[in-house]
Amino acid sequence: MMEYEGQICRAPMERSSFMLPIMVGCSYNRCRFCNLFRHLQYRELPVTQIEAELARVRNVGGSPRRIFLGDGNAFAQKSQRLLAILELIRHYFPDCEEINMDATVTSILNRSDEELDTFWRLGVRHLYLGIESGLDDVLAFMEKDHNQEQAYEAVGRLKQAGMIFDAHIMTGVAGRDRGTENAEALAEFLNRTKPAHVVNFSMFLHKEVPLYQNILDGSFIPASERENLEEERRLIEGLKAEILYDGFHDFISFRVRGRLPGDKEKMTARLEEAIRNIGETETYSYVRGECPDLEKCDGKKIWIS
């Protein structure tokens, strides 16, 4: 049985999918806010090891309809290698309906239209893109590998190939006093590109990420949890496209989800209640320590405000 290394990272829509690691870590791994893969040395898993895992699952009676390829940015694998893995999945699980994975804008733009068409033919359906912000200066500061113009192009090309675009975003990523600006820019982008799903992993900050040093030197001033909730409310108010939305706030244990635009009133009401409950307290989601549990470690609270 293949042993999973590191932290499991996948969208909530993939919780029932068979997760098949094809590498360890993230081939990009430069986003200033991310600590998911920084402790891992990136490496590709041998195709023989991947095939052995597929054979094992089939031999015990498994027949997954959805497969998620891990870890971070699996779509950036070299075309020949990714095609070989997709062909193996088709061989072992011919009834598999979709193969999904994380991607970056650059990993899509680096493909030819013919390659994208081939990936779709072999079962690739949902690509999860870390859009994060609607503002180019924020994307540059956070060392994302794209700007908005490139994101529009990448989404257009993957949709032309028949794939489904799912967006990861982050309230709080633009910093203090820029939540409304970021929400409005994101709403414009999402309304135009129409992702099937949007997942908001509202920002939390770990001392090990480069962004933490920017906080210490004053070049990034974080938004409070209240600001993050207000930004999310403004975003949802501005979304007009048909989108399945899921928003997480780990520090304050708050989650809002629904299908837009039909659930907009219910979702904004929940956010308004959360904003009232948090009050005017300056609460920030910093975390320190190496504990994998983001709330408690050895019975001690590790969040600091």
C-alpha positions as CSV (number, residue, x, y, z in Angstrom):
1,M,0.0,0.0,0.0
2,M,1.3,3.4,-1.0
3,E,2.2,5.6,2.1
4,Y,1.1,9.2,1.7
5,E,3.7,11.8,2.6
6,G,3.0,15.2,4.0
7,Q,-0.4,16.9,4.5
8,I,-3.4,15.8,2.4
9,C,-4.4,18.8,0.4
10,R,-7.5,18.7,-1.9
11,A,-10.7,20.6,-2.4
12,P,-13.7,19.5,-0.4
13,M,-15.4,18.5,-3.6
14,E,-12.8,15.7,-3.9
15,R,-13.4,14.2,-0.4
16,S,-14.9,11.0,-1.8
17,S,-12.4,10.7,-4.6
18,F,-9.6,8.1,-4.7
19,M,-6.5,10.2,-4.1
20,L,-3.6,8.9,-6.1
21,P,-0.2,10.6,-5.3
22,I,2.0,11.0,-8.4
23,M,4.6,13.2,-6.7
24,V,5.6,14.4,-3.3
25,G,5.3,18.2,-2.6
26,C,4.7,21.0,-5.1
27,S,6.8,21.7,-8.1
28,Y,6.1,25.4,-7.8
29,N,6.1,25.9,-4.0
30,R,6.9,29.6,-4.0
31,C,3.6,31.2,-2.9
32,R,4.5,33.5,0.0
33,F,1.5,32.5,2.1
34,C,1.7,28.7,1.7
35,N,3.3,26.2,4.1
36,L,1.6,23.0,2.9
37,F,4.7,21.6,1.1
38,R,7.6,23.6,2.4
39,H,8.9,20.8,4.6
40,L,8.9,18.4,1.7
41,Q,11.7,17.8,-0.9
42,Y,9.8,17.8,-4.2
43,R,10.2,14.6,-6.2
44,E,8.2,12.6,-8.7
45,L,7.1,9.1,-7.7
46,P,8.2,6.3,-10.1
47,V,5.6,5.3,-12.6
48,T,6.1,1.7,-11.5
49,Q,5.1,2.7,-7.9
50,I,2.0,4.5,-9.2
51,E,1.0,1.5,-11.3
52,A,1.5,-0.8,-8.3
53,E,-1.0,1.3,-6.3
54,L,-3.5,1.1,-9.2
55,A,-3.1,-2.6,-9.3
56,R,-3.5,-3.0,-5.6
57,V,-6.7,-1.0,-5.5
58,R,-8.2,-3.0,-8.4
59,N,-7.1,-6.3,-6.8
60,V,-9.0,-5.5,-3.6
61,G,-12.2,-4.7,-5.6
62,G,-11.8,-1.0,-5.9
63,S,-13.4,0.7,-8.9
64,P,-13.2,4.5,-8.3
65,R,-15.4,6.8,-10.5
66,R,-13.4,9.9,-9.5
67,I,-9.6,10.0,-9.0
68,F,-7.7,13.0,-7.7
69,L,-4.0,13.3,-8.5
70,G,-1.8,14.7,-5.8
71,D,0.2,16.6,-4.6
72,G,0.3,20.3,-5.4
73,N,0.1,21.3,-9.1
74,A,0.0,17.8,-10.5
75,F,-1.0,19.2,-13.9
76,A,2.5,20.7,-14.3
77,Q,4.0,17.2,-14.8
78,K,5.8,16.8,-18.2
79,S,3.2,15.8,-20.8
80,Q,4.8,12.4,-21.6
81,R,4.8,11.4,-18.0
82,L,1.2,12.7,-17.3
83,L,-0.1,11.0,-20.4
84,A,1.5,7.7,-19.3
85,I,-0.2,8.0,-15.9
86,L,-3.6,8.8,-17.4
87,E,-3.2,5.8,-19.8
88,L,-2.5,3.5,-16.7
89,I,-5.6,4.8,-15.0
90,R,-7.7,4.0,-18.1
91,H,-6.1,0.5,-18.2
92,Y,-6.9,-0.4,-14.6
93,F,-10.1,1.6,-14.2
94,P,-11.8,1.9,-17.6
95,D,-15.1,3.0,-15.9
96,C,-13.5,5.9,-14.2
97,E,-15.6,9.0,-15.1
98,E,-13.2,11.8,-14.2
99,I,-9.6,12.5,-13.2
100,N,-9.0,15.8,-11.4
101,M,-6.0,17.7,-10.0
102,D,-4.6,21.0,-9.0
103,A,-3.1,23.2,-11.7
104,T,-1.6,26.7,-12.1
105,V,-2.3,29.2,-14.8
106,T,1.3,28.6,-16.2
107,S,0.9,24.9,-16.3
108,I,-2.1,25.3,-18.6
109,L,-0.5,28.0,-20.8
110,N,2.5,25.7,-21.3
111,R,0.3,23.1,-23.0
112,S,-0.7,23.1,-26.6
113,D,-4.3,22.9,-27.6
114,E,-3.7,19.4,-28.9
115,E,-2.3,18.3,-25.5
116,L,-5.3,19.8,-23.6
117,D,-7.6,17.9,-26.0
118,T,-5.7,14.7,-25.4
119,F,-5.9,15.1,-21.6
120,W,-9.7,15.6,-21.8
121,R,-10.0,12.5,-24.0
122,L,-8.2,10.5,-21.3
123,G,-10.5,11.7,-18.6
124,V,-9.2,14.9,-17.1
125,R,-12.2,17.0,-16.1
126,H,-11.8,19.4,-13.2
127,L,-8.7,21.6,-12.8
128,Y,-8.4,23.5,-9.5
129,L,-6.6,26.8,-10.1
130,G,-5.2,29.0,-7.3
131,I,-6.6,32.3,-8.5
132,E,-6.3,33.7,-4.9
133,S,-6.8,37.4,-5.8
134,G,-8.3,39.6,-8.4
135,L,-5.5,42.2,-8.2
136,D,-2.3,42.0,-10.2
137,D,-0.1,43.7,-7.6
138,V,-1.3,41.3,-4.9
139,L,-0.6,38.3,-7.2
140,A,2.9,39.6,-7.9
141,F,3.7,40.3,-4.2
142,M,2.5,36.8,-3.2
143,E,4.7,35.3,-6.0
144,K,1.9,33.7,-7.8
145,D,2.9,32.6,-11.3
146,H,0.3,34.6,-13.2
147,N,-1.5,37.9,-13.7
148,Q,-5.2,38.4,-14.5
149,E,-4.7,38.6,-18.3
150,Q,-2.9,35.2,-18.2
151,A,-5.6,33.7,-16.0
152,Y,-8.3,34.7,-18.4
153,E,-6.4,33.1,-21.2
154,A,-5.7,29.9,-19.3
155,V,-9.4,29.5,-18.3
156,G,-10.5,30.1,-21.8
157,R,-8.2,27.5,-23.2
158,L,-9.1,24.8,-20.7
159,K,-12.8,25.4,-21.2
160,Q,-12.3,25.2,-25.0
161,A,-10.8,21.7,-24.4
162,G,-13.9,20.7,-22.4
163,M,-12.4,20.8,-18.9
164,I,-14.1,22.3,-15.9
165,F,-12.6,25.3,-14.1
166,D,-12.7,25.4,-10.3
167,A,-11.2,28.4,-8.4
168,H,-9.3,28.6,-5.1
169,I,-9.3,32.1,-3.6
170,M,-8.3,33.7,-0.4
171,T,-10.0,36.5,1.5
172,G,-7.4,38.5,3.4
173,V,-4.7,38.0,0.8
174,A,-4.7,41.7,-0.2
175,G,-4.0,42.8,3.4
176,R,-5.6,45.4,5.6
177,D,-8.0,47.9,4.2
178,R,-8.0,46.3,0.7
179,G,-10.8,43.7,1.2
180,T,-13.5,45.6,-0.7
181,E,-11.1,46.3,-3.6
182,N,-10.1,42.7,-3.8
183,A,-13.6,41.4,-3.4
184,E,-14.9,43.5,-6.3
185,A,-12.0,42.5,-8.5
186,L,-12.5,38.9,-7.8
187,A,-16.2,39.1,-8.4
188,E,-15.6,40.6,-11.8
189,F,-13.1,37.8,-12.7
190,L,-15.4,35.0,-11.4
191,N,-18.5,36.4,-13.1
192,R,-16.6,36.5,-16.4
193,T,-14.9,33.1,-16.1
194,K,-17.8,31.2,-14.4
195,P,-16.0,28.5,-12.4
196,A,-18.1,25.5,-11.4
197,H,-16.8,25.7,-7.9
198,V,-15.2,28.4,-5.8
199,V,-13.4,27.5,-2.6
200,N,-12.3,30.3,-0.3
201,F,-9.5,29.3,2.0
202,S,-9.5,32.5,4.1
203,M,-6.0,33.4,4.9
204,F,-4.2,32.2,8.0
205,L,-0.5,32.8,8.6
206,H,2.2,30.5,9.9
207,K,5.5,31.7,11.2
208,E,7.3,29.4,8.7
209,V,6.0,31.1,5.5
210,P,7.9,34.0,3.8
211,L,4.8,36.2,4.3
212,Y,5.4,36.1,8.0
213,Q,8.6,38.0,7.6
214,N,6.8,40.6,5.5
215,I,4.5,41.1,8.5
216,L,7.4,41.6,10.8
217,D,9.1,44.1,8.5
218,G,5.9,46.0,7.9
219,S,5.7,45.3,4.1
220,F,2.5,43.4,4.6
221,I,-0.2,44.4,7.1
222,P,-2.7,41.5,7.6
223,A,-6.4,42.0,7.6
224,S,-8.4,41.0,10.7
225,E,-10.8,38.2,10.8
226,R,-13.6,40.8,10.8
227,E,-12.2,42.3,7.6
228,N,-12.0,38.9,6.0
229,L,-15.7,38.2,6.8
230,E,-16.7,41.6,5.4
231,E,-14.6,41.0,2.2
232,E,-16.4,37.6,1.8
233,R,-19.8,39.3,2.2
234,R,-18.9,41.9,-0.5
235,L,-17.7,39.1,-2.8
236,I,-20.8,37.1,-2.5
237,E,-23.0,40.2,-3.0
238,G,-21.1,40.8,-6.3
239,L,-21.3,37.3,-7.7
240,K,-23.9,36.9,-10.4
241,A,-22.7,33.7,-12.1
242,E,-24.0,30.2,-11.2
243,I,-21.4,29.0,-8.8
244,L,-21.1,26.4,-6.0
245,Y,-19.4,28.4,-3.3
246,D,-17.6,27.1,-0.1
247,G,-15.8,29.4,2.3
248,F,-13.6,28.4,5.2
249,H,-12.4,30.4,8.1
250,D,-10.3,28.0,10.3
251,F,-9.4,30.4,13.1
252,I,-13.0,31.4,14.0
253,S,-14.4,28.0,12.9
254,F,-16.8,29.5,10.5
255,R,-17.9,28.2,7.1
256,V,-20.4,29.5,4.6
257,R,-21.5,27.6,1.5
258,G,-24.3,27.4,-1.0
259,R,-25.2,27.6,-4.6
260,L,-25.2,31.1,-6.1
261,P,-27.1,33.1,-7.0
262,G,-30.0,31.3,-5.4
263,D,-28.5,31.0,-1.9
264,K,-27.1,34.5,-1.8
265,E,-29.5,36.0,0.7
266,K,-29.1,33.1,3.1
267,M,-25.3,33.2,2.8
268,T,-24.9,36.9,3.3
269,A,-27.2,36.7,6.3
270,R,-24.9,34.1,7.9
271,L,-21.9,36.3,7.2
272,E,-23.6,39.4,8.7
273,E,-24.4,37.3,11.8
274,A,-20.7,36.2,12.0
275,I,-19.6,39.8,11.7
276,R,-21.9,40.9,14.5
277,N,-20.7,38.1,16.7
278,I,-17.0,38.8,16.2
279,G,-17.5,42.4,17.1
280,E,-14.8,45.0,16.9
281,T,-12.1,42.8,18.4
282,E,-8.8,42.9,16.4
283,T,-8.6,39.2,15.9
284,Y,-5.9,37.8,13.5
285,S,-5.2,34.3,12.4
286,Y,-1.6,33.8,13.2
287,V,-0.4,30.3,14.1
288,R,3.0,29.2,15.5
289,G,4.6,25.8,16.1
290,E,4.8,22.7,14.1
291,C,1.6,21.0,15.3
292,P,-0.4,19.7,12.3
293,D,-3.6,20.5,14.1
294,L,-4.4,24.2,13.4
295,E,-6.2,24.7,16.7
296,K,-4.6,22.7,19.5
297,C,-1.3,20.9,20.1
298,D,-0.8,18.8,23.3
299,G,-3.9,20.5,24.7
300,K,-2.5,24.0,24.3
301,K,-4.0,26.6,22.1
302,I,-1.4,27.6,19.5
303,W,-3.3,30.5,17.8
304,I,-2.2,33.9,18.8
305,S,-4.2,37.1,18.4
